[in-house]
Amino acid sequence: MVKKITLGKKNLIYNSLSLVGILLIIDTALYHFLNFGPYLSDITIYYCAVFLYCGVKFKQKFFRRKLIMIPFYIMVLQTILSLAIYR
């Protein structure tokens, strides 16, 4: 019984992190590259904090999930591009 609840919470965390990551990618692309809409800096800070917390808590299982890591890598790439463009 306890394992099912724990697995449900982990899946909820994984799915919500991947969804928020994808939404932040879209938001950042619209804001920086197309000059459209507001930048959601509060959500970005919360996303980074939860990402770090879950990375420490769940360790290797967390970093093996493609739906979590691909948006993270795209956000890093967007950061590098925006720093290169607005230098």
Secondary structure, DSSP 4 states (H G I P E B T S, - for coil): -HHHHHHHHHHHHHHHHHHHHHHHHHHHHHHHHH--S---HHHHHHHHHHHHHHHHHHTHHHHT-HHHHHHHHHHHHHHHHHHHHT-
